[in-house]
């Protein structure tokens, strides 16, 4: 029995010893042979690349405030505006939404990342397969209750749009929105760095009124004539047939002049754009109105005076415009600004001409 066990052991050892030789000599067919040496790693299909994001604030807010509000009586209004708009006209981003799209076919989104940035500059390291992409980035959408990112599953349709229900009167926006678009070609086996600069997509306006000693029970101010959507890839604004009416925010100016402010998308411009509102002004001059302030003053006797201020200057993205006005004897709102026309309706009542929440 011991001899037979020893012989079987020799046979097994001999078979194990001959196995590699057989695999390398019989017809050179190695398909059934175990691998020799360590198994090589699978080739990587994704390479590391870095994206550096920077918010670029191009605005006139400091110049506009210093130019329009340059007297001692304007100090409180200027300070109130700076405080109210400090989180609008800022190069600080709270959140960023990053999308990477196919450049062919339906240009569908291939990758999506969201981050809390909390900085004016930030870098992220991402991994994507080698190919060409169109990259769209948006900042500060999370806390904006009026406008947000919509239809972003495809590059051509991705847009900032009003997110509120379709009403005639909406609130002012609450954050400064920034966007960027950048084609990217990710190369195989190369660590790359891309610099992405985001620019502001919305704007703001303010109406400053000198009461000039006139009494009133109440005043409400609205702005209108602005875009409702912004197509990010094309960097173009779209306009509803009926422009949204934006409620302004009345600022605490500690007495003296009154100040009303709204944050919104820009107005139309002169390049290929038609007039937002065609209107004959009170002085008989007809001109191109790009946007409006609509003021409703409730007088001491309970009557309401409507004053429509037709502004003939464009409002661009990232820009801030102040219109200075004063009260007239009948609760009307007047201005000496030559780029503003005024239309006044005494004893106004809402008969359906304007869908405004008074």
C-alpha positions in Angstrom: 0.0 0.0 0.0 2.8 2.4 0.8 4.5 1.7 -2.6 1.3 2.4 -4.5 0.7 5.7 -2.6 4.2 6.8 -3.4 3.8 5.9 -7.1 0.6 8.0 -7.4 2.3 10.9 -5.8 5.1 10.7 -8.4 2.5 10.6 -11.2 0.7 13.7 -9.9 4.0 15.7 -9.5 5.1 14.7 -12.9 1.8 15.9 -14.4 2.0 19.3 -12.7 5.6 19.7 -13.8 4.7 18.9 -17.5 1.6 21.2 -17.6 3.4 24.5 -18.5 5.5 22.6 -21.1 2.5 21.1 -22.7 0.8 24.4 -23.0 3.7 26.0 -24.7 4.5 23.2 -27.1 1.3 21.6 -28.3 0.1 23.6 -31.4 1.1 26.8 -29.6 -2.6 27.1 -28.4 -2.5 29.0 -25.1 -6.2 29.6 -24.7 -6.6 27.0 -22.0 -3.4 27.8 -20.1 -3.2 29.7 -16.8 -1.6 33.1 -17.0 2.1 33.4 -16.2 3.0 36.2 -13.9 0.8 39.0 -12.4 -2.4 39.9 -14.3 -2.0 43.3 -16.1 -4.5 46.0 -15.1 -7.4 46.8 -17.4 -6.7 49.8 -19.6 -8.2 53.0 -18.2 -11.0 54.7 -20.2 -11.1 57.9 -18.1 -8.3 60.4 -17.6 -8.0 63.0 -14.8 -8.6 66.6 -15.7 -9.0 69.8 -13.6 -11.6 72.5 -14.1 -10.9 75.9 -12.6 -14.1 78.1 -12.1 -14.0 81.8 -11.7 -16.9 84.2 -11.3 -16.3 87.4 -13.3 -18.5 90.3 -12.2 -18.7 93.0 -14.9 -21.0 95.7 -13.5 -21.6 99.4 -13.2 -23.3 99.3 -9.8 -20.6 101.4 -8.0 -20.5 104.0 -10.7 -24.3 104.2 -10.9 -24.8 104.7 -7.2 -22.0 107.2 -6.9 -23.2 109.2 -9.9 -27.0 109.2 -9.3 -26.9 109.4 -5.5 -24.2 112.0 -4.8 -25.9 114.4 -2.4 -26.2 114.3 1.4 -29.9 113.6 1.2 -29.1 110.5 -0.9 -26.7 108.9 1.6 -29.3 106.7 3.3 -30.7 105.5 -0.1 -27.2 104.7 -1.4 -26.4 102.7 1.7 -29.7 100.9 1.6 -29.1 99.9 -2.1 -25.6 98.7 -1.4 -26.8 96.5 1.4 -29.8 95.2 -0.5 -27.8 94.3 -3.6 -24.6 93.0 -1.9 -25.5 89.4 -2.5 -26.7 90.1 -6.1 -23.8 91.9 -7.6 -21.1 89.7 -6.2 -18.4 87.4 -7.5 -19.2 84.9 -4.8 -20.9 81.6 -5.7 -22.8 79.5 -3.2 -23.6 76.6 -5.6 -22.6 75.5 -9.1 -24.3 73.1 -11.5 -22.0 71.5 -14.1 -23.2 69.7 -17.2 -21.3 68.0 -19.9 -23.0 67.3 -23.2 -22.5 65.3 -26.4 -21.6 67.6 -29.3 -23.5 65.4 -31.8 -26.9 63.8 -32.4 -29.4 65.1 -29.8 -26.6 66.7 -27.7 -27.8 64.9 -24.6 -26.1 65.3 -21.3 -23.4 62.7 -20.6 -22.4 63.8 -17.1 -23.8 66.0 -14.3 -22.2 67.4 -11.1 -23.4 69.7 -8.4 -21.2 71.3 -5.8 -21.5 73.8 -3.0 -18.8 76.3 -4.0 -18.9 79.1 -1.4 -16.1 81.0 -3.1 -15.3 83.3 -6.0 -12.9 80.7 -7.4 -12.8 77.0 -7.1 -11.2 74.0 -8.8 -12.7 70.5 -9.2 -11.0 67.3 -10.5 -13.3 65.2 -12.6 -12.9 62.0 -14.7 -14.6 61.7 -18.0 -14.0 59.4 -21.0 -12.0 60.8 -24.0 -14.2 62.7 -26.3 -15.4 66.2 -27.2 -18.0 67.9 -24.9 -19.9 71.1 -24.6 -19.7 72.2 -21.0 -22.4 74.5 -19.4 -22.1 75.8 -15.9 -24.6 77.8 -13.8 -24.0 79.3 -10.3 -26.4 80.5 -7.6 -29.6 78.8 -8.7 -30.4 77.0 -5.5 -31.6 80.0 -3.5 -33.3 81.8 -6.3 -37.0 81.3 -5.8 -38.1 83.0 -9.0 -35.7 81.8 -11.7 -33.9 78.5 -12.1 -32.4 75.9 -14.4 -34.8 74.1 -16.7 -34.8 71.7 -19.7 -31.1 71.0 -19.0 -31.1 67.4 -20.2 -30.0 68.6 -23.6 -27.5 71.3 -24.5 -29.7 73.4 -26.9 -32.6 73.6 -24.5 -30.8 74.2 -21.2 -31.9 77.6 -19.9 -32.5 79.9 -16.9 -36.2 80.5 -16.8 -38.9 81.8 -14.5 -39.9 79.0 -12.2 -42.9 80.6 -10.7 -46.4 79.7 -11.9 -47.4 81.6 -14.9 -48.8 84.7 -13.3 -48.9 88.3 -14.5 -47.2 89.5 -11.3 -44.1 87.9 -9.9 -41.5 88.6 -7.2 -38.1 90.0 -7.6 -35.2 87.5 -8.1 -33.1 86.9 -5.0 -29.7 85.9 -6.3 -27.2 87.0 -8.9 -27.2 84.2 -11.5 -24.0 83.4 -13.4 -23.4 81.1 -16.4 -20.6 79.8 -18.7 -20.3 77.8 -21.8 -17.1 76.1 -23.0 -16.3 73.5 -25.6 -13.9 70.8 -24.2 -11.8 68.2 -26.0 -10.7 65.6 -23.5 -7.6 63.8 -24.7 -6.6 60.2 -23.9 -3.6 59.8 -21.5 -3.3 63.5 -20.9 -4.0 65.4 -17.6 -5.6 68.6 -18.7 -6.7 71.9 -17.0 -9.7 73.9 -18.3 -10.4 77.5 -17.1 -14.1 78.4 -17.0 -15.3 81.9 -16.4 -18.9 82.6 -15.4 -20.6 85.9 -16.1 -23.8 87.4 -14.6 -27.0 86.8 -16.4 -29.5 89.0 -14.5 -29.6 92.7 -13.6 -31.4 95.2 -11.4 -33.2 98.5 -11.4 -34.2 101.0 -8.8 -36.7 103.9 -8.6 -35.9 106.7 -6.1 -38.8 109.1 -5.3 -38.6 112.4 -3.6 -42.0 113.0 -1.8 -41.5 116.8 -1.8 -43.8 117.1 1.2 -46.8 115.4 -0.4 -48.9 113.0 1.7 -50.1 109.6 0.5 -51.6 106.5 2.0 -49.7 103.9 0.1 -47.6 103.4 -3.0 -46.8 100.3 -4.9 -44.2 100.1 -7.7 -43.7 97.5 -10.4 -41.2 97.0 -13.2 -41.7 95.3 -16.5 -40.3 94.8 -20.0 -37.7 92.1 -19.2 -36.7 88.7 -20.6 -38.3 85.6 -19.2 -35.7 83.0 -20.3 -32.0 82.8 -21.0 -30.7 80.0 -23.3 -27.3 79.2 -21.9 -25.5 77.6 -24.8 -26.6 80.3 -27.3 -26.2 83.1 -24.7 -29.5 84.7 -25.8 -32.6 85.9 -24.0 -36.2 85.2 -25.0 -39.2 87.4 -24.3 -42.7 86.4 -23.6 -45.5 88.0 -25.6 -46.8 89.5 -22.3 -43.8 90.6 -20.2 -43.9 89.6 -16.6 -44.7 92.4 -14.1 -42.1 92.3 -11.2 -42.9 93.5 -7.7 -40.3 95.8 -6.5 -38.9 95.7 -2.9 -39.3 98.8 -0.9 -36.1 99.5 1.0 -35.8 101.0 4.4 -34.2 104.4 3.8 -34.8 105.9 7.3 -37.1 108.7 6.1 -36.6 111.1 3.3 -36.6 109.7 -0.2 -38.3 106.4 -1.1 -36.5 103.6 -2.9 -38.0 100.6 -4.8 -35.7 97.9 -6.3 -36.2 94.8 -8.4 -33.8 92.1 -9.7 -34.7 90.7 -13.0 -33.4 89.6 -16.4 -32.3 92.3 -18.9 -34.5 94.3 -21.3 -34.4 93.9 -25.0 -31.6 95.7 -26.9 -31.3 97.5 -30.2 -29.7 94.7 -32.1 -32.5 93.0 -34.0 -35.0 93.6 -31.2 -38.4 95.2 -31.6 -39.7 97.7 -29.2 -40.9 96.2 -26.0 -43.7 98.8 -25.6 -44.8 101.2 -28.4 -46.3 104.2 -26.8 -46.9 107.9 -27.4 -45.5 109.8 -24.4 -47.3 112.6 -22.7 -45.2 115.3 -24.3 -46.2 114.2 -27.8 -42.9 112.5 -28.5 -43.0 108.9 -29.6 -40.0 106.7 -28.9 -38.7 103.3 -28.2 -39.4 102.0 -24.7 -37.3 99.2 -23.5 -38.8 98.8 -20.0 -41.1 100.4 -17.5 -41.8 101.4 -13.9 -45.5 101.3 -13.0 -46.4 103.3 -9.9 -49.7 103.3 -8.1 -50.1 106.0 -5.4 -53.1 105.8 -3.0 -53.9 109.4 -2.2 -55.4 110.8 1.1 -58.9 110.8 -0.4 -58.6 107.1 -1.4 -58.2 107.6 -5.1 -55.3 105.9 -6.9 -53.0 107.7 -9.4 -51.2 105.5 -11.9 -47.9 106.7 -13.4 -46.1 104.7 -16.1 -42.4 105.6 -16.5 -41.3 104.5 -20.0 -37.5 104.1 -19.9 -35.7 104.6 -23.3 -32.4 103.1 -22.3 -31.5 99.4 -22.4 -30.8 97.3 -19.4 -28.0 94.8 -20.0 -26.9 91.7 -18.0 -24.9 92.6 -15.0 -26.0 96.2 -15.1 -27.8 98.4 -12.6 -30.0 101.4 -13.4 -31.4 104.1 -11.1 -34.2 106.3 -12.1 -34.8 109.4 -9.9 -38.3 110.9 -9.7 -40.6 113.0 -7.5 -44.2 113.3 -6.4 -46.5 115.7 -8.2 -49.6 117.5 -6.7 -52.0 114.8 -7.7 -50.0 111.8 -6.5 -48.4 111.4 -9.9 -44.7 110.4 -10.2 -42.6 112.7 -12.4 -39.0 112.8 -13.5 -36.6 115.2 -15.2 -34.7 112.4 -16.8 -34.8 113.1 -20.6 -34.6 109.3 -21.3 -37.8 108.7 -19.5 -41.3 109.5 -20.7 -44.3 109.6 -18.2 -47.9 108.7 -18.7 -50.3 109.6 -15.8 -53.9 108.3 -15.2 -55.7 110.2 -12.4 -58.4 108.4 -10.3 -57.2 105.1 -11.8 -59.1 101.8 -11.2 -58.1 98.3 -12.3 -60.5 97.8 -15.1 -58.5 94.9 -16.7 -56.1 97.1 -18.5 -53.2 95.8 -16.4 -53.1 92.5 -14.5 -51.4 93.8 -11.4 -51.9 92.7 -7.8 -52.6 96.0 -6.1 
